[in-house]
Amino acid sequence: MNDWHRIFDQNVLVPPHPQRARQPLRESTAFQCVLKWLDGPLIKQGVLEVLSEVGCHLRVSLFDVTYRHFFGRTLKTTVRPAEQLSRQPSRIVFNEPLYFHTSLNHPNIVAVVEVVTEGRKRDGTLQALSCGFGILRIFSSKPESPTSASQDKRLRLYRGTPRALLHPRLQDPIEQNKHLTLIESCSLQYTLRPHPLLEPAFHLLPENLLVSGLQQIPGLLPAHGETGSGGEQRVSIHLRTLPWTKPTPTGASEADGALTTRLC
């Protein structure tokens, strides 16, 4: 019973704002977002000296700028060791693909990416510290060409935590708000593109649910990834092969088959 409660708590989705939910329904659009690498001295040296086994991960959440409302469920990427910061220029490589679909096609529906450092204190307990966040625009008010949509983009990062977005003074356009302080020489490299091959799996992925390409999903199996020329990992997923029996009249022979769908 405890495991059931734990699994339920881990899979609760926060619904969109009621005002947004009342708007006319649109078809859901699928996306693939690859979080590539983090550039810049984002983690302070004092943190590296106080904590041991220091690592860094990203937390991604959907946010409605109009109603200052987080929804869906926050996704946590794989933790990367902070030893990569010793190189110059400092860089932490993630190369982690995220997938989701949403019908909330509006420029004020964004993804908020938070950079989090974690490490163990002297007593052995794990401590997590926010190092900044960025605002990733999913829907643009200007149409993009297919070429520009597939190109790498650089996400600027701001000081503080994403909770600052809940303050009423942070009106859109947030990126130009005087209450946000830009972190100089720090950015996150990423790509964001439509991913229509995810559409056959919509019934397995609730709307507004962020999932990692490295994550195990019931009904989906990871396929062998390919490494692109830029070092990024291309992840393919496909529906699990499910045996089924065709209903036949009494006295007729049974016919077995299999249903397989592949998503790339």
C-alpha positions, 0 to 999 in steps of 0.5 A: 500500500505504501508503494501505491501511495508513493507511485500515485504521489509521483504521478500527480499532474497539476492542471492548467489554470481554470481560465486557460482550461475554459478556452476553446480546445485545440489539437495537441502538438508534440515537441522534442526538446534536447537540453545539451549543455550548460556554459559558464561559472554558474556554481560558486566555488564556496558551494564546491568547498562546503559540499561533497559529491557535488552534482548538477541537474536541471528541473523543467516545469510548464508555466502560464505567464498570463495567470502566473501558474505552474502546471503539469509536473516538474521533470528532473534530468540526470545528475551530472558531476560538477568535476566538468567545471574544472575545464576552461571554459566551464561546461556541463554536458547533459544531452538529455531529450525531453518529450511532451505534448500540449493543446495550450498553443499560446505564446505565454505558455513557456517552459521554465528551466532551473539549474540545481546544484546538489551535494552532501553536507558533512552529516551525510544529508543531501542538500539542493541549491538553486543556481538560476533559471531560464524561460524557454519560449515554446510557442512563438508569435512569429512563424519559424522556418523548419531550418531555424526550428532545428538549430541550436538555441541559447537560453539566458539564465537569471538569478534566483529561483522560478518562484520569483515568477509568481510575483505580481510585478513580473509581467510579460515580457518577463525577459525584459523585466527590471526585477530579473537579473541576468547572469553574465556569461552563463547560458544553456544550449538547447533545441526545440522542435515539433515531434509529430512521430510522438502522436501515436503514443498520445494515449500513453502520455498525458497532456502537459506531462514532461518525460525524459528520453532516458525514462522508462514509460509503461507501454514504450521501449527505448530504441538504440540511440544514435550520436549526431555530429554535434555529440548529441544523443538521438533517442528513439522510442517505440510502442511495446509489442503487444500480443492480441487475439482476434475474436472469432465465431465459435468453431472457427480457428483463432488468429494471433497477431501483434501490434507494433508502432515505432516512434523516432 
